[in-house]
Amino acid sequence: MKAYLFVHFKEKKTPDGEQVYFGLSKDGFTWEEVNGGAPVLWSYEGDKGVRDFTVVRARDDKFRIFATDLSLAYGMPGQYHNSWEEIGRNGSRELVMWESEDLIHWSWQKMITLGGGEFGCRWAPDIIRDREKEDYILHWSSPHVCNDYGDKAIYYTRTKDFEKFSEPKLLYRKEDCGIIDSCMVEESGVYYLFVKSEKNPATIILLKSISPTGPFERMESFDEEMSKLQEGVYEAPTAFRLEDGRWCLMLDYYGVPGKGQGYVPFLCEDISKGIFKRSDAQFAFPYGFKHGTVLEITMEEYERIKHFEFE
């Protein structure tokens, strides 16, 4: 029997919201808080806040969490002068990484620099294994000097050990607008890439390729359900496979202030057809999970996390 771990942050205006939180589920539908709803990890370096998590179970039997190094609570009114453009140009050049062998005892955070000064802030990392080359692709969104730090694109690097990383390359650029928040999954040798388009339309789009580095083609069948959503209020896609074989896509709704924010679910019978249907009534959350990633875990791991007292 499968269980699931959701690594996320909380929508709060205080620094404790921009830390690492865990949610657990035995079925992927009904979720519960971990550690009494308090953070399980804190960021003490860089911006001293973290967002936009991804988590991976690597082949060396270690788990790794990557995150955007950014604190709006600390930085937005001060060093970033209440400007998202300032963050894009001059935000952190690093991602944050934690490592663990058991999902409860974690290393001190490591600051990972990808690329040089030609990139702006590194946003929203995601990781997928390249089965053919037997390494990992870490991809993220950044503005770049090539267009004066304008519309963001998705870039990637390769790693086998999460210590050495290749020089970044372009993964995907949308010609008419910026894109952020990439999430990639694989089924039957096809790689599916969800990204947030910042306009035309201002919602999530889905692409596919037989290679994790592209070229990608857009799946227009996915657009029909997305066209029913209000534009400009959904981001941070994350997708995982349920035990019955269906795919669940979670989109982070940020269209209202405060506690009304959080993930909403969409279910898909066959990902190759790209048709996801909104399914709120089948899911339950203890509070609004924010931008994160779901990892399949064992029941033993579920019990271990559930009963551990994180400091």
N, C-alpha and C positions, 0 to 999 in steps of 0.2 A: 504494500500500500504506500502511495506517495504522500508526502506532505510538502508544504511550501513555506519559504522564507521571503518576506518582502522587506528590503532595505530601503528606507525612505527618510525624509525629514518632515518637519511640521510647519504649518503656516502660522508663524508667530513673529511679532516685531521685536522680540527680545533674542539675545544671542543663543539661548538654549534651544530655540527652534531650529537653528542651522547647525545641527549636530546629527549623529548617526542614530536612527531609531530602527527597531526591528518589529515586524508584524509576523504572525504565524497563522497558518491555516492547515487543516487536515484534508481539505478537499478543493482548495482554490476558490471557494465561494464565500465561506464564512470566516472572517478574519478576527484575530484577537491581538491585543497589545502585549508587549513584552516589557519586563522590568518595570511594571506599574505605569507604563506610558512615559517613562523617563529615558533619556538618551543611554545607549549602551557604549558609545564611544564619543569622545570629545576631541576637537581639533585645537591644538595648542601652538601650532606654528602657522606660518603664512598669514592669511587673513583671519585666522582663528575662527573660521566658520566654514562649513562644507555643505554642498547641495548636489543634486543631480547624480545619484549614485548608480553604479553598476557593481555587480558581484559575480564572481566566476569560481567554479570548482575546476582547478587546473589538473593536468595529468601528473604533477608531482605530489598529488594528495594535499595540496594547500589551497585554501580559499583566499581570494583577494577582493577587497573592496577598493574601487577607485571613485574619486569624487572631484567636482569642481572646487577649487580653493577660492571661496568668496563668502564674505559676510556682509550682507546688506545692513544688518543691525549695527555693526561697528563702522562699516566703511562708507555706506551711501551718504550719510550726512557730513562726513569728514573728508577722507581722502578722495572720494569719487564725486564730491560736489553735487550730489543728487542727480547725477547724469549717467544714463545707461551707455551713452556714447563714450564717456570717459572710461567706464569699465571695459568696454570693447577694445579701446585703444591701449589702455594702460593698466588693465586688470592683471591678475596673476598669470605668469608664464608657466606655472607649474600645476600639475594635478597632485592630489593626495592619494596615497595608497596605504592600506593596512593589510597584514597577512596573518593567517591563522591556520592551525592544523585541526581545529575542532569546533570552530564557529563561536566559541565563548572566550577563549584566551587569544588576545590580539597583540600584534607587535606595536611598538611605537610607530606613529605615522611617519611615512617616508614622503619626501617631496620629489616628484618626478618631472624633470624638464624635458619637453618634447619640442624639437625645432629651435630656431633662434629668434632674433628680434624681428624677423619678417612677419611673425604671427602676433595677433593681439591676444586677448584673454582666451584661455582654453576652456571650453564649455562642455559639459554633459558627456563624459566618456561612456563608451559602451564597448564590450568585448565579445568576439566570436572566434571560435576555433576554425582554422582552415584545415579541413581533414586531409586534403591532398598534400599540402606542404608540411603538415604536422607542426604548425606553429599557431600563434594567436594574433589576431588583428584587433588593435585598439584604435577606435575611431572616435572623433569628437568634432565639434563645430568651432570655427574661429573666423574672425575677420583677418584680412591679410593685406600686406603692403601693396600687392598687385593692383588693388582697386581702392587704394588709400583708406584701408580699413572700413570699407563700405559693407555691401551685402556679404553675409557670412556664407561659407561653404563647409562641406564635410571633408576632413582630412584623416589619414590613417598612418599608423606605423605598425611594424611587425616585431614580435618578440617570441622567443622560445622559453625564456626563464624569468621574465618580468624584471630583469636587471639591466639587460642591454636592449636598446630599441633602435630600429632602423630610422633613417632619415624620413621625415614625413612626406607623404605624397597626397595628391588630390584624389579623393574617393568619388565625390559627386558635387556638382555645382548646378543650380537651377538658374537658367539664363535670365529670367525676368524678375528674380527677387532673391533675398537671402533665405537660407534654410538652417535649422538648428535641430537639436534633440534627435539624433539618429539612434535607431534601434534595429538590429539585424538578427534574424532567426533563419534557421535552415531546416528544410524538410525534403527528403528524397533527392538530394543533390542540387536543389534550387535554393538560392539565398534571397530572402525577402527583406527589404529595407524600408522601414517606416521613418519618415522625417516630417517635421513641422515646416510647412511653407508659410512664409511671412506675408504673402499676398498671392492672388491669382491661382488658387484660392488661399485665404488666410486660415488654413486648417491643416489636417494631417493628410499626407499623400503616401501611397505605397508603390514601391518599385521592386523589380525582380531581376535576377541574373543567375547564370550558371556558375559564376565566379564571385567570391566575396569581395573582390575589388572591381567588379563591373566588367564591361559597361552595363548600365541598368536601363530597363525600360519601364515606363509607367503602366500600372494596372488601373485602367479606367473603371473597371467594375467596382473597385473600392470607393470611387468618388461618389457613387450614388447615395450611399448611407451617410457619408460625410457631408453631402450637400444639404442634409436635413438639419445639421447643427448650425448654431450661430457661429459666425466666423470670428476669429480673433480671441477666443476664450478657452481653447483647448490646446494642450501641448504635452510634451514629455511622454510619448508613447512607450509602452513596454508590453511585451507579448510573451506568453508561455503556453505550453501544451497541458491540457487537463488529462486526467487519467483515462477518460473515455475517448481520447484522441482528438477532441476538438481543441481549437486554439482560442485563447482568451486574450483580447487586446484591451489594455487599460489606458485611458487618456486622462490626463490631469486637467480638471476643470478649474480655471482661475478667474472666472467671469464675475465673481462677487467678492467683496472683502471678507476677511475673517474666516469663521468656521464653516461657511458654505462651500469652501474650496475643497478639492480632493479628487481622488480617482473615480471614474465611472467606467463600467465594463461593457465590452462588445464581444459577442461569441461568433465563431466561424466554424461551420461543419467541414469545409474543405479549403484550406488556405490557397491552393492553386487556383481557385476561382475568385479569391479576393473579396468575398462578400461577408462582411461582419455586421451583425445586428445588435443594436443596443439592448442590454439585458439587466437593467438596474434592479429589478424586483428579485432576481436570483442571488444577489450578493449583499453582504452586510459587513460594514467596517465600524470599528469602535470610535474612530475619529477620522478626519480627512488626511489620509496618507498623501504626501507630496513627492514629487519627482524621484522615482526610484526604479528598482528592478526586482523581479521575482526569480528566485532560484529554487529548483526542485531539490528537496532534501529527503532523507529517510525518516521513518518514524522514530528511530533511536535519536537522530539529530534533533528532531522536533522536541522530544521530551527533555533532552539535554538543555536546549535553549530555553524552553518554557520554565524550567525549575532552577536555572542558574541565577544567582544574585549578582548582577553586574554592578560594579562600583561607579 
